[in-house]
Amino acid sequence: MRLIVARPKRRIGNVPAEATRFVGRRRELAEIRKTLDARLVSLVGPGGVGKTRLAVRMTTDRRRGFAGGAWWVELAEIREAALVTNAVVAALDLRDLVLGDRKQELLAGLPNTVVELGPGTGANLRCNRTGTTLLAVEPNVHMHARLKRAATEKRISLQLLPVGAQHTGLAQGSDDAVVCTLVLCTVPDPTAVLTEVRQVLQPGGRLLILEHVRAPHRSGLGLLQRVLRPLWRWAFVGCDLRRPTAAALDLPPHQHRDRRHSHRLTAPTTKGTPHVDLH
């Protein structure tokens, strides 16, 4: 089986518009221009000295000189070093560069109320219709401000649940759809999370999953996963490329080797084991 990844259409840059007229600061602008060959420039200093205005003006002036545009990464709310990489990945839409089309396919036709486990800064909000109510199970408080802004921009009613996915506090059989993308590879106990999801889903409800799948040990992809695993876990806040997610989902052995990463789990309408359909 071949894995064919379509490159989704992407915006070029994300620099915010200047809110006020910019006056002076020529010396600082000239010094910043000298460093731009490095492609990454960080402006640091105490609050209120004009770093944001300098950055907006410089990137506005120079963004046409870069084929991929200039990208704005907001770090003011970051309090943990391990979250810097996540902030950059989210700002540049790097995860959706590969998985964007698959997410759109998987999450098409979501109901008006959706539970999402680990929404982070809101990368999946583009798949929700305007007016959707999103119950966001996100324990990382450093993600909350950006998630709230993203929900406001997309006119989505956000209800934040700052708890772990193992204990959401949602009532049994209360929800029709639960979204879980690139979460089971990070949580301490994926089996406990899936148990909680099965309790929360209504009869016939859906768990929509897009996750890493551990490749066979002797395969080239398996070797690559083992090599990347330590650095990957550090860069992406505990994400484990070798997590046996397929086994946690009780997939049959032949499906463990499927390289497609999206799975649709439907809760049973009667007592029994939930089944998984691959898409």
Secondary structure, 3 states (H helix, E strand, C coil): CCCCCCCCCCCCCCCCCCCCCCCCCHHHHHHHHHHHHHCCCCCCCCCCCCHHHHHHHHHHHHHHHCCCCCCCCCCCCCCCCCHHHHHHHHHCCHHHHHHHHHHHHHCCCCCCEEEEECCCCCCCHHHCCCCCEEEEECCCHHHHHHHHHHHHHCCCEEEEECCCCCCCCCCCCCEEEEEEECCCCCCCCHHHHHHHHHHHEEEEEEEEEECCCCCCCCCHHHHHHHHHHHHHHHHCCCCCCCCCHHHHCCCCHHHHCCCCCEEEEECCCCCCCCEEEEC
